[in-house]
Amino acid sequence: MKKLSSLILLVVLVLSVTPVVLSWQNNKKKEREFHQLTVYHFSTAAQEKMLDAYFQNALIPALHKAGIKNVGVFKSLANDTIVDKLAYVFIPLRSLNDVVKLKERLKKDAQYNSAAADFLNANYKTPAYKRAETIVLHAFELAPQMQLPSLQSAKRNRVYELRSYESATEKKLESKVKMFNQGDEIGLFKRLNFNAVFYSEVVAGSKMPNLMYMTCFENMQERDAHWKAFFADSAWKKLTAMEEYKNNVSRSEISFLYPTDYSDF
């Protein structure tokens, strides 16, 4: 009995000095990815058709050949009702240098250039899109690599929620990033099954300082139910009450998307 009591005491002492492991703490050892998110602006059905053909028949096959497997192509749920229609292409990369390397590789890929001929050689009066914005992101420390969502519904019914959080200063952005990592906001999303694809800080973009992340749902009803549970969760209420995380988001932007039929996820 004395030996058993000593063993129990030892276990208690070990547990008392063992640091709390955050939900994604084991991911910290993995190399942090960079993400390239390009937003294409277009307005006509002809442009959309040309973009789809380019993404499906030229860009994605070329990226797969280059060893990039999980390429996401999404369109805005609001495309039917807005003049400035949007298409998003998400590309995970191993390093910042790959942003430049990828462009050079595509230039030298004969198969890609052949498949992309209509897109690349479009007449200046009828281009495939109006403008494109490329955002370069660096994955968070505790979410170093993108995760494929686990969804069962038809792609057209899914809701992919892309959020951009802008901060008033760099220090405030650091606070929000810390809130996701050390504050374990990432863990809260994971526990509530938000199917997060990525959490990243923007290193080059038009709305800095800011971070972006993407969560996924079977449909809009499920999305609304998940957020209702999130805001009611005691862990979230505790986080938002902490002084170090006050006023760390000055503006947020939410984009509701759905994946194209040929998107990898």
N, C-alpha and C positions, 0 to 999 in steps of 0.2 A: 504494500500500500504506500509505503514511504517513497519507493522508487517511482510509482505511478504519479504521485503528487509532484515529485521533482520534475518528471517528464512534462506534465501539464504546465508547470510553471515555466519551463524552458520554452515551450511552444508559445505561451502568452508573451514572453519577453521578445521572442523572435518576431512575432506578428506586430508587436508594438513599435518596433524600430524599422519594419519593412515599409518602404514608401508606397503610397497609393499608386496603383497602376491605372492610368487613364485608358479609356476604351480602345484607343488606337495606338497606345504607347508602343506596342511591338512593331508598328510600322516605322518607327523613328530610325531604325537601322537601314531601311531601304533608301535608295538614292532618289532624291526629289526630282520629279519630272518638270519639264517646261511644257506649257500648253499654248498652242497657237489657235486663236479663235478669229476667223474672218467673217465679217458681216457684209453680205452683198445686198445692195439696194437695187431694186428693179421695179418696173411699173406695168409691163405688158405680158400677155400670155406667151408671145413669141420669145421674149427674154427668158421667161420661166422655163420654157421648153428647151432653150439652148443651154441654160444653166444645168438643168436636170441631166441632159445628155452629157455634158462635160463632166459633172461630178460622178455620174454612174459609169460611164464608159471610158473615161480618160484618167481623171484625178485619183479616184479610189483604187483602181487596178494598179496605177503607178506607185501609189503609196504602199499598197500591200507588197508589191515587188521589192520595195525599198525596206521592207521589214516592219512597217508601221501597220499594225493590225486593226486597232479600234478607232476607226474614223467615223465621226458622227456628222450627219447632215440633217439640219432641222429647218423648219419653216414656221413663221409666226402664225399663231391661231387667228390673229387679226388681219391676215393678208386679204381675206375676202372683202373687208370693209374699208381698207385704207389705200391711199394712192401710192404711198412709198412702201412697197412690199419688201419683205426681208427674208433672206436665206442665210443660215449660219453653218459654217464648216469648222468642226473641232478636230484638231490634230495633236495627239500627244507626242512629245519629242524628248529624247534623252538629255539633250544639252541645249544651251542657248545658241551655240555654234551651228546646231542642226537647222536653225531657222534659215541661215544663209546656205548651208550645204544642200538642203532640200531643193531650194530654188535652182541651184546650179545642176543638181542631179536631173531634175525634170527637163531642163534645157537640152541635156545630152541624151535623153531617153527617146529614141526614134519611134518606138511603139506609142508612147504617150503623145508625142507631137503629131503623129498621124491621127490618133483617135481624137485629139483636141483641136484639129485643124479648123473646124467651123467656129469654135470659140476663140481661138487665138487669132484667126485671120478675119474676124467679123468686120464688116464695113463700118467706118467711123460714124456713119449716119444711123446705123442700126446695130449698136454694140449689144453684147449679151447682158450688160448691167449698167446702171448709171454711175455708181461709185462703190468702192469696197473699203472697208476699214479693218485693219488687222490689229488685234490685241495680243500681246505676248504676256503670258502669266507664268508664275513660279509656284508650284504646288506647296501647300503648307507642310510644316515639319511633321505633324502627326497624321497627315493624309498625303503622303509623298507620291502616290501613284493613283491614277484614275481607277475607278471601280465600275465594272459593268453592272447595270441595274438588273434586278430579277423581276420581270414583269411578264404577264400572261396575255393581256388584252391585245387586240389588233393595234398595230403601230399608229394608225390614224386616230384611234381613240385615246391614246396616251397623252399625258400632260407632262412636259419637261419644263420645269420652272428655273429660269436663269435669273439670278439676283446679282445686282451690282450695288455694293455699299461704298459710298464716298465718305471721306472723313475731312474735317476742317483743316487738319494739320497732319504731318507725318507721324507725330507722337500719338495722335488720336487713332491713326490707322494701326500703329503698333499695338495699341490697347485692344482694338477690335480683333486683330489677328491673335493676340494672346488669349482673348476671350474664347475663340474657337479652339485653340490648342490647350494651353494650361488650364483654362477655365472649363474645358471639356464640353463646349457647345457641340463639337463634332460628335462626342459620345452620346449626347442627348438625341441628336438627329439619328444616330445609328440605333439607339435603343427603341426609338419610336418608328423605325423602319421607313425612313424617308428616301431610301434608295439614292443616296448621294453619288454623283459621278465624280465630281472634283471639288476641291476647295483651293483657291489660288489667289496670290497677291499679284496685282497688275504691275509689271515692270516697264511696260511701254503701251501707252494708250492715250485716248483723248480726255479721259475723266479721272485724272490722278490727283491726290492719292486715293486709291480704292482697291477693293478686293472683289472677287466674283466666285460664285459657286452655283452648282446645278443639282437639283433634286428631281426625282421622277415618280410618277403616280400612274395607276391604271386608267384613271379618268379624273375629271374635275371634281366630282363628288368626293372621291377618296382624298384628293388634294385638300379640299376644305376641311374634311374630318381630321386629317393629320395635323393641320395647323391649329385647329381648335384644341386638340390634345396637347400640342406643343406649348401654347400660351397658358394652358391651365396647369402645366407640369411644375411641381415644386422646385425642381432643379433650375428651370428657367427663371422663376420668380426670385430665387436666391441669387442667381447671376446678375440679373438686372438691378438688384438692390445694392450690389457692391460698388463702392465709391470709385474704385480704379477703372471701372468700365462705363462710367457715366459719360454721356454726350460723345461717344466715340463714332457715331454715324450721323453725318449731317444731311445726307440725301440717299435715298434708296430708289432703285429702279427695278421693276419686275417685268420680265418678258415671258409670256406663255408660249411654248413651242410644241411642235409634234415632230417625230422623226419621219423622214421619207422612207418609202418602202425599201430602198437600196442602202439605207444607212446601216452601219455595222451594229448599232445598238439604239 
